[in-house]
Amino acid sequence: MAKYLLSVVQPTGGVPDPEVLEKIMVDVEAVNDDMRRAGAWVFGAGLHAPDTATTLRPDGKGGVLVVDGPYVETKEYLGGFTIIEAPDLDAALEWGRRLQHAITLPIEVRPFQG
């Protein structure tokens, strides 16, 4: 079985109201539970906003420059992810569809190399 990354594409601008977010989290946990029962779920987590990031860049002299914040400014960012195992892309896309329906945000499905 191949591993796939299901990335949550989060728009900048904050999180939904608490009552909306609560329903989303219940729906996401239901999909995660289904993935676990099917043996597809490997790992998943939400991420803090990009302004909490620290970026490491080569300094051109063999060292590393440490910079607060994201590498680039964008209108969307990686808001969370789930790693699954699936027999093929079609199966991974079906889990992605279910996750997208629960989260209500775009989901990018991408296979791991190797």
C-alpha positions as CSV (number, residue, x, y, z in Angstrom):
1,M,0.0,0.0,0.0
2,A,1.2,3.5,-0.8
3,K,1.1,6.4,1.7
4,Y,-0.6,9.6,0.7
5,L,-0.6,13.1,2.3
6,L,-4.0,14.8,2.5
7,S,-3.2,18.5,3.0
8,V,-5.7,21.0,4.3
9,V,-5.5,24.2,2.3
10,Q,-6.4,26.9,4.8
11,P,-7.2,30.4,3.7
12,T,-5.6,33.2,5.7
13,G,-7.9,35.3,7.8
14,G,-8.7,33.3,10.9
15,V,-10.9,30.3,12.0
16,P,-14.6,29.9,11.8
17,D,-17.0,30.9,14.6
18,P,-16.8,28.4,17.5
19,E,-20.2,26.7,16.8
20,V,-19.2,26.2,13.1
21,L,-15.7,24.9,14.1
22,E,-17.2,22.5,16.7
23,K,-19.4,20.8,14.0
24,I,-16.4,20.6,11.6
25,M,-14.3,18.9,14.3
26,V,-17.0,16.4,15.0
27,D,-17.3,15.6,11.3
28,V,-13.5,15.4,10.9
29,E,-13.2,13.0,13.9
30,A,-15.9,10.8,12.3
31,V,-13.9,10.5,9.1
32,N,-10.7,9.9,11.1
33,D,-12.5,7.1,13.0
34,D,-13.7,5.6,9.7
35,M,-10.1,5.7,8.4
36,R,-8.8,4.0,11.5
37,R,-11.4,1.2,11.3
38,A,-10.5,0.7,7.6
39,G,-6.8,0.6,8.5
40,A,-6.0,3.6,6.3
41,W,-5.2,6.2,9.0
42,V,-1.5,6.7,9.8
43,F,-1.3,10.1,11.4
44,G,-3.0,13.5,11.3
45,A,-2.7,16.9,13.0
46,G,-3.7,20.5,12.6
47,L,-1.0,23.2,12.5
48,H,-0.8,26.7,14.0
49,A,-0.9,29.7,11.7
50,P,2.2,30.5,9.6
51,D,3.2,33.5,11.8
52,T,4.2,30.9,14.4
53,A,6.7,29.3,12.0
54,T,10.5,29.6,12.1
55,T,12.2,29.2,8.7
56,L,15.8,27.9,8.4
57,R,17.6,29.2,5.2
58,P,21.1,28.6,4.0
59,D,23.2,31.8,4.5
60,G,25.5,31.1,1.5
61,K,28.5,30.6,3.8
62,G,27.8,27.1,5.0
63,G,25.7,28.2,7.9
64,V,22.0,28.5,8.5
65,L,20.0,31.7,8.9
66,V,17.1,31.5,11.4
67,V,14.1,33.7,10.4
68,D,10.8,34.1,12.3
69,G,7.7,33.5,10.3
70,P,6.9,31.7,7.0
71,Y,9.1,31.4,4.0
72,V,6.7,33.4,1.8
73,E,3.5,35.4,2.2
74,T,0.5,33.6,0.7
75,K,-3.3,33.7,0.7
76,E,-3.4,30.1,1.7
77,Y,-1.3,27.9,3.8
78,L,-1.0,24.3,5.1
79,G,-3.5,24.2,8.0
80,G,-3.2,20.6,8.8
81,F,-2.7,17.2,7.3
82,T,-3.5,13.5,7.4
83,I,-1.3,10.7,6.3
84,I,-3.1,7.6,5.0
85,E,-2.2,4.3,3.5
86,A,-4.3,3.3,0.4
87,P,-4.1,0.7,-2.2
88,D,-4.2,3.2,-5.1
89,L,-4.9,6.9,-5.9
90,D,-8.6,6.3,-6.4
91,A,-8.9,5.1,-2.8
92,A,-6.8,8.0,-1.5
93,L,-9.0,10.4,-3.5
94,E,-12.1,8.9,-1.9
95,W,-10.7,9.5,1.6
96,G,-9.7,13.0,0.5
97,R,-13.3,13.7,-0.7
98,R,-14.7,12.6,2.6
99,L,-12.2,14.7,4.5
100,Q,-13.0,17.7,2.3
101,H,-16.7,17.3,2.9
102,A,-16.1,17.3,6.7
103,I,-13.5,20.1,6.8
104,T,-15.2,22.2,4.1
105,L,-11.8,23.4,2.8
106,P,-9.8,22.3,-0.2
107,I,-7.8,19.1,0.3
108,E,-4.7,18.3,-1.7
109,V,-4.0,14.6,-2.2
110,R,-0.3,13.7,-2.9
111,P,1.5,10.4,-2.8
112,F,4.8,10.0,-1.0
113,Q,7.8,9.0,-3.0
114,G,9.2,5.4,-2.7
